Amino acid sequence: INVGGRELVGSVSCISLGGLKMDAAAMIAQGGVVSMKIASPDGKDFVEVAGRIVWSENQRSYGVQFTEENKAGVIQKIAQWSNALVKI
């Protein structure tokens, strides 16, 4: 995760076609713009995406809404990853 010139490490706990919930051990301001490199569930592929922080919880979990400039390619990759998952 890159935000305001800082490089942070975080984890995605929930992802959808419009955004994601991430956990990070750093304070990120609501409304802040972030760029992220997200790995596929199997770790073999990734997407780079930009988004905006739209909510935070205890300054550890953050809701990120993807920005319009990423939508087409990101949505296609995330949909492919989701369709390949198997329910257990």
C-alpha beads as a LAMMPS data file, in Angstrom:
LAMMPS data file: protein, C-alpha beads

88 atoms
87 bonds

1 atom types
1 bond types

-500.0 500.0 xlo xhi
-500.0 500.0 ylo yhi
-500.0 500.0 zlo zhi

Masses

1 110.0

Atoms # bond

1 1 1 0.000 0.000 0.000
2 1 1 1.352 3.423 -0.894
3 1 1 -0.224 6.435 0.753
4 1 1 1.167 9.952 0.954
5 1 1 4.673 8.820 0.027
6 1 1 4.674 6.070 2.679
7 1 1 4.892 2.411 1.797
8 1 1 2.865 0.179 4.116
9 1 1 2.091 -3.525 4.328
10 1 1 -1.490 -4.634 4.860
11 1 1 -3.793 -7.550 4.291
12 1 1 -7.089 -7.779 2.448
13 1 1 -9.818 -9.409 4.510
14 1 1 -12.709 -8.832 2.089
15 1 1 -12.795 -7.821 -1.575
16 1 1 -15.578 -6.999 -4.011
17 1 1 -15.822 -5.560 -7.497
18 1 1 -16.080 -2.033 -6.080
19 1 1 -13.534 -2.033 -3.294
20 1 1 -12.050 -3.868 -0.359
21 1 1 -11.549 -4.029 3.373
22 1 1 -7.921 -3.984 4.385
23 1 1 -6.125 -4.225 7.676
24 1 1 -2.976 -2.179 8.242
25 1 1 -0.970 -1.304 11.330
26 1 1 -0.840 2.398 10.442
27 1 1 -3.130 5.383 10.629
28 1 1 -4.573 6.388 7.253
29 1 1 -6.832 9.425 7.008
30 1 1 -10.360 9.021 5.691
31 1 1 -10.520 10.409 2.167
32 1 1 -6.867 9.563 1.592
33 1 1 -5.854 8.189 -1.784
34 1 1 -3.952 4.906 -1.768
35 1 1 -2.364 2.751 -4.423
36 1 1 -2.131 -0.970 -3.799
37 1 1 -0.663 -4.084 -5.294
38 1 1 -3.062 -6.957 -4.554
39 1 1 -2.065 -10.596 -4.986
40 1 1 -4.471 -13.247 -6.227
41 1 1 -5.643 -15.933 -3.782
42 1 1 -2.992 -18.336 -5.111
43 1 1 -0.292 -15.634 -5.115
44 1 1 0.552 -16.185 -8.786
45 1 1 -1.016 -13.012 -10.180
46 1 1 -1.638 -9.458 -9.001
47 1 1 -3.363 -6.209 -9.870
48 1 1 -2.317 -2.669 -9.149
49 1 1 -5.194 -0.458 -8.152
50 1 1 -5.883 2.993 -6.751
51 1 1 -8.614 3.814 -4.300
52 1 1 -9.898 6.172 -1.656
53 1 1 -10.333 5.443 2.052
54 1 1 -14.072 5.736 2.700
55 1 1 -14.262 4.418 6.276
56 1 1 -12.026 3.224 9.092
57 1 1 -12.516 1.088 12.170
58 1 1 -10.245 1.592 15.183
59 1 1 -7.593 2.935 12.776
60 1 1 -6.674 -0.670 11.903
61 1 1 -9.302 -1.692 9.325
62 1 1 -10.073 0.478 6.322
63 1 1 -12.683 0.495 3.573
64 1 1 -11.228 1.360 0.186
65 1 1 -13.400 2.261 -2.784
66 1 1 -11.666 1.649 -6.110
67 1 1 -11.343 4.741 -8.299
68 1 1 -12.881 4.862 -11.755
69 1 1 -9.572 4.782 -13.625
70 1 1 -8.977 1.155 -12.550
71 1 1 -12.427 -0.278 -12.914
72 1 1 -12.354 -2.307 -16.156
73 1 1 -9.158 -4.325 -15.697
74 1 1 -9.445 -4.669 -11.932
75 1 1 -13.063 -5.831 -12.016
76 1 1 -12.229 -8.434 -14.658
77 1 1 -9.285 -9.846 -12.639
78 1 1 -11.174 -9.886 -9.325
79 1 1 -14.152 -11.578 -11.002
80 1 1 -11.821 -14.238 -12.447
81 1 1 -10.254 -14.839 -9.031
82 1 1 -13.656 -15.029 -7.345
83 1 1 -15.081 -17.442 -9.909
84 1 1 -12.102 -19.750 -9.442
85 1 1 -12.616 -20.047 -5.660
86 1 1 -14.171 -23.186 -4.258
87 1 1 -16.593 -23.053 -1.300
88 1 1 -15.595 -25.192 1.651

Bonds

1 1 1 2
2 1 2 3
3 1 3 4
4 1 4 5
5 1 5 6
6 1 6 7
7 1 7 8
8 1 8 9
9 1 9 10
10 1 10 11
11 1 11 12
12 1 12 13
13 1 13 14
14 1 14 15
15 1 15 16
16 1 16 17
17 1 17 18
18 1 18 19
19 1 19 20
20 1 20 21
21 1 21 22
22 1 22 23
23 1 23 24
24 1 24 25
25 1 25 26
26 1 26 27
27 1 27 28
28 1 28 29
29 1 29 30
30 1 30 31
31 1 31 32
32 1 32 33
33 1 33 34
34 1 34 35
35 1 35 36
36 1 36 37
37 1 37 38
38 1 38 39
39 1 39 40
40 1 40 41
41 1 41 42
42 1 42 43
43 1 43 44
44 1 44 45
45 1 45 46
46 1 46 47
47 1 47 48
48 1 48 49
49 1 49 50
50 1 50 51
51 1 51 52
52 1 52 53
53 1 53 54
54 1 54 55
55 1 55 56
56 1 56 57
57 1 57 58
58 1 58 59
59 1 59 60
60 1 60 61
61 1 61 62
62 1 62 63
63 1 63 64
64 1 64 65
65 1 65 66
66 1 66 67
67 1 67 68
68 1 68 69
69 1 69 70
70 1 70 71
71 1 71 72
72 1 72 73
73 1 73 74
74 1 74 75
75 1 75 76
76 1 76 77
77 1 77 78
78 1 78 79
79 1 79 80
80 1 80 81
81 1 81 82
82 1 82 83
83 1 83 84
84 1 84 85
85 1 85 86
86 1 86 87
87 1 87 88
